[in-house]
């Protein structure tokens, strides 16, 4: 069974932030809940771009506060690139 987009975002987030993926929820806020610092936010954007082979709008990506919002942002970009 293929890994879902949300599972992939959770896996990448856990790897970049060096945390247990089990603690990551859609409503988890990258900075407030998961402890991401500003440099890690940039690393997350780069890791998502590599994982999903896409280019995210940097301003939108860096202003994304929750894991669920990141999933939505990535899904929207993937859909736009497949058109």
N, C-alpha and C positions, 0 to 999 in steps of 0.2 A: 504494500500500500504506500502510495506517495505521501511524502511529508507535506502537510498543509502550509499555506503561506504563513499563518499565525505561528505554527510550530517552528518554521524556519526563522522568523523574526525573533522568537523566544530563544532559539539556539544561538543565533548571532549575538543577541543582546547579552546572554549569559557568558559567552566567550569573551566579548570585549570588556564587560564589567567584572569578569571573574567571580560570578555568583551562581548559585544553584538555579537552573531553569525552572524548578518547581515553585520558586517564590514569585515568578513573573506572571502577572495577570494582565488582561487587556486594560484594566483601569490603573495599572501601576504607572506612576509618573517617573520618568527617567531620573530626574535629579532628586526630587523630594523623597521618593519611595525606594529607588534602586541605587541611589548614591552617585549617579553619574556627575562628573565634573565637566567643565566646559571643553577641555581637550578630549575627553571621552565621547562627548556629543559629536565632535568632528570625526572621531574614529568610528563611531556607530554609523554615521552617514556613509563613510567610505566602505565600511564592511557590508552595509545593505546594498550599496551600488555593486560591489563585487559579487555578493551572493546571488543577486537577482539580475545581473548583467544589464544594468540600466543607469541612467543619469538622473538624479533627483534635483529638483530646484533647491539650491542650498539654503536660501532664506526660509522656504516652507519647511524643509526637512529639519533645520535647526530650531524652528519655533514649535515643532511637534513635541507635545509634552508627555503623551501617554503611549504605551505600547499599542493599544488599540488604534490610536490615531496614526501611528506609524504604519500599521497594517493597512489601514484605509488609504493612506498616501501612496504606499507602494503598489497596492492593487490598482489604484487610479492611474498611476504612471505605466504600469504593465499593460493595462487596457488601452491607454493612449498610444503606446508604442506598437501594439499589435494591429492597430487600424490601418 
